[in-house]
């Protein structure tokens, strides 16, 4: 028993020591009701290649942050990158969100732990054998019943080497989990159509099997009513989902884009042309 | 006969009371009437203000987005600018007791004095009745009603959905735009936007 305690202490000491090491495991910055740190997928950056960084959020129980479309209230996290010449950061790749709230106000976001992936591209002319200092200036709104805005700066120093980059074992679980949480491209044989009715869009899905549960997260604000129930009618080959139009939708839209959730592990990015008014 | 009249009146009252709950307020449709008790202890009926433009502003003094517009003086400036032109401005507080932004009359009067706020009145709506009539979702959320009692704008205060006061300069203020166009006899170009801010802290809401 005593041995166990000692070894537990040793291992926690090891964790602390690892966290203090320079490189991929930069220390976490505090945000309201949580922490955030910047994690690198690879041990170094290679000229002419793309790598991924993760904005790794850990939130206290009950607190949440927002998806790119926050829903009825809230605001997604925003990042301003400060990168050395030759490095450029792409757009955040957003994991599938969760529906937050009930009744008349519905938001979309994440609670607990979430990592937002950001691709970083290095031009082929980036000089090797140097160190790249990457700084992210982050604004984030953290909410439970109330909302608290936070601003922080997180940074990371990564070597630039010409050899093909190798993954950093310290972040590999985080990246595996983050990738699993990204909505996927639907299989090619799935067919979607959207019918345009006066007060609603009807999303018709043909997936080759009956589906009795589905939820659609709209990518753009003000297209569908976030708090209206999404009524599903299962069909032999898929389903039909009624999405009430938002009161703020005053002009017709050409496409309906968003994330379709069939189960917790099955989320898909869909982008469907809106048919003519019926 | 008398009984029939009484019953009819009761029935008519029930009918009148029900529609606003079912038909949430919408741009282009009549603004649901309401009776509100203000922090100045007076009672206000929306219907008494036919013939005037009315602005409804959902408010929560603890919400970072509300604070953006009050601590910068932006909201007070709007209130003064438009009430001086005859527009009626109701600040509406739909936070339930115990929730962020809930205030009693004294608390709101102290806040108004401290912030130099200048609404026509601040209506205390702790039961969320007025908020639900209008399906108000955020603080701030802004609604403009025209002299005919029709909603001509519903949505955000401006086009910069952040809690940062630095974003006020250069933002397009939708209330100014709507009132400016409507007072000039023009149609309101941007009549509905997504309101931004904190969720309204209604009774029974968990977030």
Contacts between the chains, C-beta under 8 A, distances in Angstrom:
chain1	res1	chain2	res2	distance
A	72	B	137	4.6
A	72	B	138	6.9
A	72	B	199	6.6
A	73	B	137	6.3
A	73	B	138	4.9
A	73	B	196	7.4
A	73	B	197	6.1
A	73	B	198	5.9
A	73	B	199	4.1
A	74	B	199	7.8
A	75	B	161	6.2
A	75	B	162	6.6
A	75	B	163	7.2
A	75	B	196	7.1
A	100	B	207	6.8
A	101	B	199	7.2
A	101	B	205	7.5
A	101	B	206	7.3
A	101	B	207	5.4
A	102	B	205	7.8
A	102	B	206	7.1
A	103	B	202	8.0
A	103	B	204	7.4
A	103	B	205	6.6
A	104	B	132	7.2
A	104	B	135	6.5
A	104	B	137	7.1
A	104	B	202	7.4
A	104	B	205	7.9
A	105	B	137	5.3
A	105	B	199	4.5
A	105	B	200	6.9
A	105	B	202	7.8
A	105	B	205	6.6
A	105	B	207	7.8
A	107	B	199	7.2
A	107	B	207	7.7
A	139	B	162	7.8
A	139	B	164	7.6
A	141	B	64	7.6
A	141	B	163	6.8
A	143	B	198	7.7
A	143	B	207	6.7
A	144	B	207	6.4
A	145	B	99	7.1
A	145	B	100	7.0
A	145	B	201	7.0
A	145	B	205	7.9
A	145	B	206	6.6
A	145	B	207	5.1
A	146	B	62	6.7
A	146	B	63	7.7
A	146	B	100	4.7
A	146	B	198	7.1
A	146	B	201	7.8
A	147	B	63	6.9
A	147	B	64	6.0
A	147	B	198	5.1
A	148	B	64	7.3
A	149	B	64	4.9
A	149	B	163	4.7
A	221	B	194	4.5
A	222	B	192	7.8
A	222	B	193	7.2
A	222	B	194	4.5
A	246	B	194	7.9
A	247	B	24	7.3
A	247	B	26	5.2
A	247	B	27	7.1
A	247	B	135	7.8
A	247	B	154	7.3
A	247	B	192	6.4
A	248	B	154	7.8
A	248	B	155	6.5
A	248	B	192	4.4
A	248	B	193	6.2
A	248	B	194	5.5
A	249	B	192	8.0
A	250	B	27	7.4
A	250	B	191	6.4
A	250	B	192	5.6
